[in-house]
Structures are given as structure tokens and as C-alpha cells.
Amino acid sequence: MGEAVFKEIGQNIVLHRRLRGINQINCAAKAGIGVGMLSKIERGIGVEKVPLATYIKIAEALNLSFFDLLRRTEVTVKSICVSKKK
């Protein structure tokens, strides 16, 4: 997979995490991974060798399927942040 795909998956994780009001610490704990690892995955940086099982654990922590993380969404993380400030 290309770098753009990893970044998009990471953005989807951030989107779904924020929609559910879950911070990185709690999401990482539910997924059984470190916060630093979750942060890297969300940014799509240095994740070429992250096992698929890790992405599945993150999806499960967010009550999603792995395939939900692959889907493009119409809502953006930026729009969520803006709507929360209102």
C-alpha cells in the first residue's frame, strides 16, 4: 500500500475516534497498543510494517469493522473540530 493509503486510514481513525469522543489514550488502551503507536498510525508515518491485526484492534476499539477504516467519508476531521467549537 502507498503512503497516501496509510494517511487516509489514519485520518479515518481520527475521524471515528473524535466522533465517538474518545481520546488517543483511551483508544490505544482499548486496542492494546501504545499511544505513540496510535499517533503514528493516525498520521500515517512509519507504519508500513504495522500488522493488519493492529488496525483490526483499533477498529474494534472504535466499534467498527476494519473495512470501515478503509472507506472514504464525506465528513472531515477539520469539520468536526469546527463544529465542536460552536
Stockholm file with secondary structure:
# STOCKHOLM 1.0

chainA/1-86         MGEAVFKEIGQNIVLHRRLRGINQINCAAKAGIGVGMLSKIERGIGVEKVPLATYIKIAEALNLSFFDLLRRTEVTVKSICVSKKK
#=GR chainA/1-86 SS CCHHHHHHHHHHHHHHHHHTTCCHHHHHHHHTSCHHHHHHHHHTCSCTTCCHHHHHHHHHHTTCCHHHHHSCCSSCHHHHHHHHHC
#=GC SS_cons        CCHHHHHHHHHHHHHHHHHTTCCHHHHHHHHTSCHHHHHHHHHTCSCTTCCHHHHHHHHHHTTCCHHHHHSCCSSCHHHHHHHHHC
//
